[in-house]
Amino acid sequence: MAVNEDGEVVGSVSGGCVEGAVVLEALDVMATGTPRRCSFGYSDDEAFAVGLTCGGTVHLLVEPLDW
């Protein structure tokens, strides 16, 4: 997943479950220049309540790219 300074996104990490939160983290990382490890997840019960078939946890490294 790539996010630019305007919040435009290419790709995904979870098919829609946590993308909004990842974009916010990416924007903050771009502002500070400091990479970070982020974890996002749902229990099976929470996932079912929001229409997902199962829960789980995604661990991501969010870092700025300097081309």
C-alpha positions as a LaTeX table, in Angstrom:
\begin{tabular}{lrrr}
\hline
Residue & $x$ (\AA) & $y$ (\AA) & $z$ (\AA) \\
\hline
Met1 & 0.00 & 0.00 & 0.00 \\
Ala2 & 1.32 & 3.44 & $-0.88$ \\
Val3 & $-0.04$ & 6.77 & 0.38 \\
Asn4 & 1.01 & 10.21 & $-0.84$ \\
Glu5 & 0.96 & 13.54 & 1.01 \\
Asp6 & $-2.57$ & 14.23 & $-0.27$ \\
Gly7 & $-3.90$ & 10.98 & 1.21 \\
Glu8 & $-4.24$ & 9.30 & $-2.19$ \\
Val9 & $-3.86$ & 5.53 & $-1.89$ \\
Val10 & $-2.69$ & 2.77 & $-4.21$ \\
Gly11 & $-3.10$ & $-0.84$ & $-3.08$ \\
Ser12 & $-4.37$ & $-2.21$ & 0.21 \\
Val13 & $-3.25$ & $-4.25$ & 3.19 \\
Ser14 & $-6.46$ & $-5.93$ & 4.32 \\
Gly15 & $-9.07$ & $-5.51$ & 1.64 \\
Gly16 & $-10.71$ & $-2.62$ & 3.45 \\
Cys17 & $-10.78$ & $-3.48$ & 7.16 \\
Val18 & $-7.99$ & $-1.21$ & 8.41 \\
Glu19 & $-7.09$ & 0.96 & 5.43 \\
Gly20 & $-8.43$ & 4.18 & 6.97 \\
Ala21 & $-6.29$ & 3.74 & 10.08 \\
Val22 & $-3.24$ & 2.86 & 7.97 \\
Val23 & $-3.66$ & 6.03 & 5.91 \\
Leu24 & $-3.71$ & 8.12 & 9.10 \\
Glu25 & $-0.54$ & 6.39 & 10.33 \\
Ala26 & 1.13 & 6.93 & 6.94 \\
Leu27 & 0.29 & 10.63 & 6.93 \\
Asp28 & 1.73 & 11.01 & 10.42 \\
Val29 & 4.89 & 9.11 & 9.44 \\
Met30 & 5.33 & 11.40 & 6.44 \\
Ala31 & 4.92 & 14.45 & 8.68 \\
Thr32 & 7.43 & 13.25 & 11.28 \\
Gly33 & 9.77 & 11.26 & 9.03 \\
Thr34 & 9.92 & 8.54 & 11.67 \\
Pro35 & 9.02 & 4.98 & 10.64 \\
Arg36 & 6.94 & 2.87 & 13.02 \\
Arg37 & 5.53 & $-0.60$ & 13.46 \\
Cys38 & 1.74 & $-0.66$ & 13.78 \\
Ser39 & $-0.62$ & $-3.49$ & 14.67 \\
Phe40 & $-4.29$ & $-3.67$ & 13.76 \\
Gly41 & $-6.70$ & $-6.45$ & 14.58 \\
Tyr42 & $-10.12$ & $-7.77$ & 15.43 \\
Ser43 & $-11.21$ & $-10.71$ & 17.54 \\
Asp44 & $-13.42$ & $-13.25$ & 15.75 \\
Asp45 & $-16.51$ & $-11.85$ & 17.56 \\
Glu46 & $-15.67$ & $-8.24$ & 16.68 \\
Ala47 & $-14.96$ & $-9.19$ & 13.08 \\
Phe48 & $-18.30$ & $-10.97$ & 12.68 \\
Ala49 & $-20.10$ & $-7.92$ & 14.12 \\
Val50 & $-18.71$ & $-5.70$ & 11.34 \\
Gly51 & $-19.34$ & $-8.21$ & 8.54 \\
Leu52 & $-16.00$ & $-10.02$ & 8.33 \\
Thr53 & $-15.72$ & $-13.80$ & 8.29 \\
Cys54 & $-12.90$ & $-13.98$ & 10.82 \\
Gly55 & $-10.62$ & $-11.89$ & 12.99 \\
Gly56 & $-6.87$ & $-11.63$ & 13.06 \\
Thr57 & $-3.99$ & $-9.22$ & 13.45 \\
Val58 & $-1.93$ & $-7.39$ & 10.84 \\
His59 & 1.51 & $-6.03$ & 11.75 \\
Leu60 & 2.84 & $-3.32$ & 9.43 \\
Leu61 & 6.00 & $-1.30$ & 9.05 \\
Val62 & 4.99 & 2.20 & 7.96 \\
Glu63 & 7.93 & 4.17 & 6.62 \\
Pro64 & 8.46 & 7.19 & 4.37 \\
Leu65 & 9.98 & 6.62 & 0.93 \\
Asp66 & 12.46 & 9.11 & $-0.46$ \\
Trp67 & 12.77 & 8.55 & $-4.19$ \\
\hline
\end{tabular}
